[in-house]
Amino acid sequence: MRTISTIIISIVFLGCNTSKVTNSEREVKTVLGSWEFVSTEVLNPYAKPDDAVFQPKNDSTFNMMQFLGAETINNLHGTEIEFMSNNQVNWDILKNKGSKELNLEYNFDYKDSLLTFSILITKDSKKVYIPTKTTLQDSSMIWNIENFMEIKLKRLN
């Protein structure tokens, strides 16, 4: 009889202690969908263009600053980017530059917070990688560009 009472009390106790997931605990684990660029912020105002932060890691790995350039990054506000389920990227910036020779794809590793863009340059069949540290929170995404700059985006859908 004592064993049955202990089991019933344990079940009731465990049932009362189940936690509910609140909105603040829900994490977005995907970049799929459309995003709008809302701001850029320089984290290291003392960095110069010739600092190591801007040096390519090798001939096929760049950061977002090297790929887009400072002027384009400064003009990102209000533009959109769409991450599609087939790992393709639809990005206003590339359309505006008339870049028909670029095939832009992405891979998102939530565990490592790494969004890696890959670009196949068709004229010379070279593939370039742009790894970008990414933080997802609710309906916003932040790209950290080599601890030099943060680019903030908000989810549109």
Residue frames as qw, qx, qy, qz and C-alpha x, y, z in Angstrom:
[[0.000, 0.885, 0.465, 0.000, 0.00, 0.00, 0.00],
 [0.316, -0.787, 0.104, 0.519, 2.83, 2.35, 0.83],
 [0.423, -0.105, 0.602, 0.669, 4.45, 1.66, -2.57],
 [0.203, 0.638, 0.650, 0.360, 1.25, 2.54, -4.43],
 [0.156, -0.934, -0.242, 0.212, 0.93, 5.80, -2.48],
 [0.408, -0.568, 0.338, 0.630, 4.54, 6.68, -3.30],
 [0.368, 0.194, 0.678, 0.606, 3.97, 5.99, -7.01],
 [0.077, 0.811, 0.552, 0.178, 0.79, 8.09, -7.10],
 [0.267, -0.887, -0.042, 0.375, 2.45, 10.99, -5.27],
 [0.449, -0.323, 0.491, 0.673, 5.45, 10.78, -7.65],
 [0.299, 0.452, 0.673, 0.503, 3.19, 10.87, -10.71],
 [0.057, -0.920, -0.387, 0.001, 1.23, 13.85, -9.38],
 [0.398, -0.748, 0.148, 0.510, 4.44, 15.65, -8.43],
 [0.425, -0.097, 0.587, 0.682, 6.02, 15.07, -11.86],
 [0.206, 0.646, 0.649, 0.345, 2.81, 16.11, -13.61],
 [0.150, -0.944, -0.245, 0.163, 2.74, 19.41, -11.74],
 [0.418, -0.664, 0.294, 0.545, 6.37, 20.17, -12.56],
 [0.611, 0.382, 0.493, 0.488, 6.16, 20.00, -16.35],
 [0.145, -0.501, 0.045, 0.852, 7.39, 23.25, -17.77],
 [0.510, 0.760, 0.398, -0.056, 5.61, 25.24, -20.41],
 [0.534, 0.105, 0.278, 0.792, 7.52, 26.73, -23.30],
 [0.053, 0.821, 0.258, -0.507, 7.13, 30.49, -23.28],
 [0.552, 0.826, 0.086, 0.070, 7.56, 32.81, -26.25],
 [0.056, -0.893, 0.447, 0.016, 10.97, 33.90, -24.99],
 [0.601, -0.355, 0.710, 0.089, 12.15, 30.28, -24.94],
 [0.795, 0.482, 0.368, 0.024, 11.08, 29.54, -28.51],
 [0.274, -0.564, 0.468, 0.623, 14.00, 29.74, -30.86],
 [0.701, 0.646, -0.048, -0.300, 13.79, 30.21, -34.58],
 [0.660, -0.342, 0.600, 0.297, 15.97, 27.59, -36.20],
 [0.608, 0.409, 0.548, 0.403, 15.59, 28.51, -39.85],
 [0.099, -0.423, 0.149, 0.888, 16.46, 31.38, -42.14],
 [0.205, 0.383, 0.789, 0.434, 13.86, 30.35, -44.74],
 [0.066, 0.847, 0.513, -0.122, 11.73, 33.18, -46.02],
 [0.332, 0.722, 0.102, 0.598, 12.10, 36.85, -46.84],
 [0.531, -0.558, -0.257, 0.584, 14.13, 39.28, -44.75],
 [0.225, 0.914, 0.090, 0.326, 14.63, 43.03, -44.87],
 [0.584, 0.077, -0.300, 0.751, 17.91, 44.73, -43.96],
 [0.269, -0.893, -0.351, -0.080, 17.18, 47.22, -41.18],
 [0.194, -0.953, 0.234, -0.002, 20.58, 48.44, -40.00],
 [0.806, 0.264, -0.309, 0.430, 24.34, 48.13, -40.08],
 [0.436, -0.889, 0.122, -0.071, 26.54, 48.96, -37.12],
 [0.539, 0.564, -0.524, 0.342, 30.30, 49.22, -37.00],
 [0.826, -0.529, -0.184, 0.064, 31.61, 47.30, -33.98],
 [0.693, -0.346, 0.103, 0.624, 35.26, 48.29, -34.42],
 [0.286, 0.948, 0.125, -0.068, 35.50, 51.90, -35.62],
 [0.254, -0.800, 0.460, 0.290, 39.31, 51.81, -35.46],
 [0.749, 0.073, 0.593, 0.286, 39.70, 49.09, -38.09],
 [0.169, 0.653, -0.358, -0.646, 41.24, 50.18, -41.37],
 [0.844, 0.416, -0.090, -0.325, 40.68, 48.59, -44.79],
 [0.539, 0.532, -0.647, 0.089, 44.18, 47.14, -44.73],
 [0.476, -0.416, 0.655, -0.415, 43.62, 45.41, -41.37],
 [0.039, -0.128, 0.986, 0.098, 43.55, 41.62, -41.27],
 [0.462, 0.361, 0.628, -0.512, 39.78, 41.74, -40.90],
 [0.589, 0.650, -0.020, -0.479, 39.59, 42.49, -44.64],
 [0.084, 0.515, -0.804, -0.286, 42.19, 40.02, -45.84],
 [0.854, 0.075, -0.322, -0.402, 40.82, 36.93, -47.61],
 [0.767, -0.417, 0.478, -0.098, 41.37, 33.68, -45.72],
 [0.514, -0.111, 0.721, 0.452, 42.33, 32.04, -49.01],
 [0.066, 0.138, -0.500, -0.852, 41.47, 32.44, -52.68],
 [0.327, -0.324, -0.750, -0.475, 38.00, 30.93, -52.24],
 [0.394, -0.626, -0.632, 0.229, 36.86, 32.16, -48.80],
 [0.108, 0.398, -0.012, 0.911, 35.84, 35.76, -48.22],
 [0.006, -0.437, -0.673, 0.597, 33.74, 37.67, -45.71],
 [0.252, 0.779, 0.574, 0.005, 30.66, 39.71, -46.57],
 [0.080, -0.874, 0.082, 0.472, 32.63, 42.98, -46.56],
 [0.281, -0.373, 0.673, 0.574, 35.07, 41.64, -49.15],
 [0.321, 0.358, 0.828, 0.290, 32.28, 40.26, -51.33],
 [0.134, 0.842, 0.522, 0.042, 29.91, 43.23, -51.30],
 [0.366, 0.356, -0.034, 0.859, 32.20, 46.13, -50.49],
 [0.149, -0.308, -0.508, 0.791, 31.66, 48.91, -47.95],
 [0.250, 0.082, -0.168, -0.950, 29.51, 51.07, -50.22],
 [0.523, -0.192, -0.693, -0.457, 27.04, 48.29, -50.97],
 [0.420, -0.326, -0.765, 0.363, 26.83, 47.31, -47.30],
 [0.027, -0.230, -0.293, 0.928, 26.10, 50.94, -46.38],
 [0.418, 0.084, -0.280, -0.860, 23.21, 50.88, -48.88],
 [0.199, -0.125, -0.971, -0.049, 21.61, 47.63, -47.64],
 [0.193, 0.263, 0.587, -0.741, 18.96, 49.36, -45.51],
 [0.573, 0.406, 0.152, -0.696, 15.49, 48.61, -46.87],
 [0.489, 0.355, -0.690, -0.399, 16.62, 45.96, -49.37],
 [0.877, -0.154, 0.251, -0.381, 15.38, 42.39, -49.20],
 [0.163, 0.395, -0.898, -0.107, 16.89, 38.93, -49.29],
 [0.874, -0.070, 0.050, -0.479, 14.98, 35.65, -49.62],
 [0.134, -0.366, 0.921, -0.018, 16.28, 32.26, -48.52],
 [0.773, 0.106, -0.278, -0.561, 14.43, 29.57, -50.47],
 [0.864, -0.268, 0.374, -0.204, 13.92, 25.93, -49.50],
 [0.918, 0.352, 0.012, 0.182, 16.14, 24.73, -52.38],
 [0.660, -0.460, 0.068, 0.590, 19.13, 26.59, -50.81],
 [0.393, 0.497, 0.285, 0.719, 18.97, 29.33, -53.43],
 [0.201, -0.558, -0.306, 0.745, 19.13, 33.00, -52.49],
 [0.242, 0.735, 0.432, 0.464, 17.11, 35.72, -54.15],
 [0.422, -0.553, -0.195, 0.692, 18.83, 39.01, -53.28],
 [0.264, 0.933, 0.230, -0.086, 17.90, 42.49, -54.52],
 [0.250, -0.806, 0.369, 0.391, 21.52, 43.69, -54.34],
 [0.469, -0.160, 0.745, 0.447, 22.72, 41.12, -56.85],
 [0.426, 0.653, 0.608, 0.150, 19.81, 41.82, -59.20],
 [0.059, 0.971, 0.072, -0.221, 20.53, 45.55, -59.10],
 [0.281, -0.661, 0.542, 0.436, 24.14, 44.94, -60.06],
 [0.726, 0.517, -0.256, -0.373, 23.03, 42.90, -63.05],
 [0.178, -0.498, 0.849, -0.012, 24.96, 39.87, -61.84],
 [0.896, 0.181, -0.077, -0.397, 23.65, 37.14, -64.10],
 [0.601, 0.447, -0.651, 0.124, 26.99, 35.35, -63.89],
 [0.081, -0.329, 0.763, -0.551, 26.56, 34.54, -60.18],
 [0.686, -0.309, -0.591, -0.291, 24.68, 31.58, -58.75],
 [0.130, -0.454, 0.556, -0.684, 24.18, 32.33, -55.04],
 [0.735, -0.302, -0.589, -0.147, 23.33, 29.51, -52.65],
 [0.269, -0.622, 0.468, -0.568, 23.39, 29.13, -48.87],
 [0.679, -0.173, -0.706, 0.105, 23.77, 26.57, -46.13],
 [0.345, -0.664, 0.235, -0.620, 22.64, 27.31, -42.57],
 [0.604, -0.052, -0.739, 0.295, 24.09, 25.38, -39.63],
 [0.462, -0.762, -0.144, -0.430, 21.96, 26.33, -36.63],
 [0.853, -0.421, -0.177, 0.252, 24.17, 24.44, -34.17],
 [0.630, -0.098, 0.022, 0.770, 27.27, 26.46, -35.13],
 [0.078, 0.861, 0.239, -0.443, 25.31, 29.68, -35.89],
 [0.262, -0.390, 0.534, 0.703, 26.95, 29.74, -39.30],
 [0.627, 0.685, 0.282, -0.241, 25.31, 30.92, -42.50],
 [0.427, -0.343, 0.579, 0.603, 27.58, 30.08, -45.42],
 [0.588, 0.704, 0.031, -0.396, 26.92, 31.60, -48.81],
 [0.580, -0.152, 0.632, 0.490, 28.46, 29.93, -51.84],
 [0.431, 0.763, -0.034, -0.481, 28.77, 31.57, -55.20],
 [0.720, 0.111, 0.549, 0.410, 29.57, 29.83, -58.43],
 [0.141, 0.720, -0.225, -0.641, 31.11, 32.29, -60.85],
 [0.848, 0.374, 0.369, -0.076, 30.10, 30.80, -64.17],
 [0.485, 0.832, -0.261, -0.073, 32.66, 32.50, -66.39],
 [0.262, 0.596, -0.742, 0.156, 35.59, 30.70, -64.72],
 [0.819, -0.213, -0.510, -0.155, 33.71, 27.93, -62.82],
 [0.292, 0.233, -0.637, 0.674, 35.16, 29.08, -59.51],
 [0.533, -0.652, -0.515, -0.160, 33.23, 28.62, -56.26],
 [0.125, 0.420, -0.398, 0.806, 33.62, 31.23, -53.52],
 [0.508, -0.516, -0.681, 0.112, 32.46, 30.77, -49.92],
 [0.067, -0.531, 0.179, -0.826, 31.31, 33.49, -47.55],
 [0.488, -0.383, -0.745, 0.244, 30.88, 32.14, -44.00],
 [0.159, -0.530, 0.042, -0.832, 28.87, 34.50, -41.79],
 [0.151, -0.166, -0.814, 0.535, 28.29, 34.16, -38.03],
 [0.345, -0.392, -0.419, -0.743, 24.55, 34.50, -37.52],
 [0.063, 0.132, 0.762, -0.631, 22.26, 35.00, -34.54],
 [0.314, -0.405, -0.622, -0.592, 18.52, 34.32, -34.82],
 [0.002, 0.217, 0.674, -0.706, 16.09, 35.78, -32.28],
 [0.391, 0.568, 0.519, -0.505, 12.33, 35.78, -32.74],
 [0.605, 0.720, 0.335, 0.057, 11.83, 37.70, -36.02],
 [0.126, 0.938, -0.307, -0.102, 15.33, 39.15, -36.35],
 [0.928, 0.097, 0.033, 0.359, 18.66, 37.95, -37.65],
 [0.142, -0.932, 0.286, 0.171, 22.10, 39.47, -37.03],
 [0.869, 0.360, -0.115, 0.319, 25.15, 38.85, -39.17],
 [0.472, -0.801, 0.234, 0.286, 28.49, 39.38, -37.46],
 [0.720, 0.654, -0.118, 0.199, 31.12, 40.30, -40.05],
 [0.704, 0.254, -0.368, 0.551, 34.51, 39.40, -38.55],
 [0.462, -0.620, -0.408, 0.485, 33.70, 41.24, -35.30],
 [0.244, -0.002, 0.158, 0.957, 33.93, 44.44, -37.33],
 [0.353, -0.030, -0.166, -0.920, 30.30, 45.04, -38.25],
 [0.299, 0.289, 0.864, -0.284, 26.80, 43.82, -37.44],
 [0.281, -0.051, -0.500, -0.818, 24.13, 43.67, -40.09],
 [0.323, 0.195, 0.751, -0.542, 20.57, 43.39, -38.74],
 [0.280, -0.109, -0.687, -0.661, 17.62, 41.95, -40.65],
 [0.491, 0.068, 0.557, -0.666, 13.95, 41.47, -39.80],
 [0.230, 0.191, 0.933, 0.199, 11.73, 38.63, -41.02],
 [0.326, 0.088, -0.216, -0.916, 9.03, 39.69, -43.46],
 [0.774, -0.067, -0.308, -0.549, 7.00, 36.47, -43.58]]
